[in-house]
Amino acid sequence: MQASDVDDLLHIFGDPKVMAVFGTAPFNREQMERWIKRNLEHQSRHGYGLFSVILKSEGLLIGDCGLEHMVVDGIQITELGYDFGSDHWNQGFATEAA
């Protein structure tokens, strides 16, 4: 993931179908930039994080996947997470990336 991925990731996180999964409104550009910054800082701090997933046949960023450190109920855990554009759901990309 790079700061320059903002437009491609905004296509995903700006999609109401994707954000309904999280129970939140679609991101605007400022929110997307903050989200990317947080993820890049996470990668620097922990040495791992979410990485962009590129559909090689089209050179298209279709999502992200990776490990994310977080605290849940006061307990430190590492979660495998992924986010994909709704037009790429149910095609096995999340399973392959994970």
Buried (B, 14 or more C-beta within 10 A) or exposed (E): BEEEBBEBBBBBBBBEEBBEEEEEEBBEEEBBBEBBEEBBEBBEEEEEBBBBBBBEEEEEBBBBBBBBBEEEEEEEEEEEBBBBBBEBEEEEBBEEBE
